[in-house]
Amino acid sequence: MSSHGLDRAVPNQAAGQLAERTVPVSPGRRTLRRFLRHRLAVTGAIILALLTLGAVFAPIIAPYDPNAINLTKISQPPDRENWLGTDRVGRDIFTRVLYGGRISLSVGFVAVGLYVAIGFVIGALAGYLGGWVDNLLMRFTEIVMCFPTFVLILILVGMLGPNIGNVILVIGLFGWTGVARLVRGQVLQLRELDFVTAARAIGGRRWYVMVRHITPNLVGPLTVAASLGIAGAILTEAGLSFLGLGVTQPTPSWGSILNEARNPATLATQPWLWLAPGAAISLAVLAANFLGDGLRDAFDVKSRAAG
C-alpha cells in the first residue's frame, strides 16, 4: 500500500474508533452496568435468588416431609441423616427451613407488592393533581403514619386470626405511607420538567401524560422501595410468627421455627433449633438491603456520568 493510502487509512480507522466510543448507551444498559459494579448488591441478589429457589423447589430438595414426626430422633443434633438436626418432635430442621421460606418470602414479596401498589396510586394522585386532592391524601397519609404500625398489626392479626393471608393483608394495608410520600415527591419534580410540559403543550391529555411520561420515571424509586421493603416485611412476619400470631402450627415459617426454640434452656443446649432459621432470616434481610442499596445507586441520575 502506498504512503497516500496509509495516510487515508489512519484517519478512517481513528474515526471508526471514535464512533464506536460515542455510540449512545441505552438507559437500561447503563443502569444494569452500574448495578453489576456494586458487588454487595450482586451478592444480595444471588443470595435472595438462592433462598427463593430453595423455597420454590422445597418438595424436590427437602429430604423429608416438613410435618413428619419421628419420635425416635427427638431433639437430635445435626448428623448425616438430618443435616441441621431435628426439633422436639423429631421433625427435620433443614426441611422445615426450606418450607418455611415459602411462607416468609411469600409474605415479603406479596405484602410489599400490595403496599407499593397502594402507595403508588395515592402518591401519584396527590402529586399530579395537587390542590385539595393533594392536601386530603397527604393528611390521610400523615394520620396513618401516626399510628404505631406494629401494634395495629398485632391487634388486627389477633382479631382476624393467625394465617398467612391476614398477615399479608395487614402488612400491605399499613406499609404504604412511605411509598406514597416518595412517589408524591417524585411526581412533583417530574411534572415540572420540560418533557412533561412539552407533552401537555402538544395536546396530551392529563392521564396520558401521567401514564406515558411520568410513570416510567417512577420505576426506579419504586423498585428500590420494594426491595428495601421486603426486608421489613420478612422481619415483621418473623416477629408475628415468633409471637404465635403468624401462620398456625404445624405449617413452618422461619419465625415459627424460632418460636419453638425460645426456651432459655433450649437456646443454650440445642442451638441448631434457632441457628438455621435465624441465619435464613438474617441472610434474607441483609440480601434485600444490599439489593436495595445497589438498585438505589444504579437508578441514581447523578451517577450516570460515571456509568
C-alpha positions, 0 to 999 in steps of 0.5 A: 500500500502506498504512503497516500493510502496509509495516510487515508487509512489512519484517519478512517480507522481513528474515526471508526474508533471514535464512533464506536466510543460515542455510540449512545448507551441505552438507559437500561444498559447503563443502569444494569452496568452500574448495578453489576459494579456494586458487588454487595448488591450482586451478592444480595441478589444471588443470595435472595435468588438462592433462598427463593429457589430453595423455597420454590423447589422445597418438595424436590430438595427437602429430604423429608416431609416438613410435618413428619414426626419421628419420635425416635430422633427427638431433639437430635443434633445435626448428623448425616441423616438430618443435616441441621438436626431435628426439633422436639418432635423429631421433625427435620430442621433443614426441611422445615427451613426450606418450607418455611421460606415459602411462607416468609418470602411469600409474605415479603414479596406479596405484602410489599407488592400490595403496599407499593401498589397502594402507595403508588396510586395515592402518591401519584394522585396527590402529586399530579393533581395537587390542590385539595386532592393533594392536601386530603391524601397527604393528611390521610397519609400523615394520620396513618403514619401516626399510628404505631404500625406494629401494634395495629398489626398485632391487634388486627392479626389477633382479631382476624386470626393467625394465617398467612393471608391476614398477615399479608393483608395487614402488612400491605394495608399499613406499609404504604405511607412511605411509598406514597410520600416518595412517589408524591415527591417524585411526581412533583419534580417530574411534572415540572420538567420540560418533557412533561410540559412539552407533552401537555403543550402538544395536546396530551391529555392529563392521564396520558401524560401521567401514564406515558411520561411520568410513570416510567420515571417512577420505576426506579424509586419504586423498585428500590422501595420494594426491595428495601421493603421486603426486608421489613416485611420478612422481619415483621412476619418473623416477629408475628410468627415468633409471637404465635400470631403468624401462620398456625402450627404445624405449617413452618415459617422461619419465625415459627421455627424460632418460636419453638426454640425460645426456651432459655434452656433450649437456646443454650443446649440445642442451638441448631433449633434457632441457628438455621432459621435465624441465619435464613432470616438474617441472610434474607434481610441483609440480601434485600438491603444490599439489593436495595442499596445497589438498585438505589445507586444504579437508578441514581441520575447523578451517577450516570456520568460515571456509568 
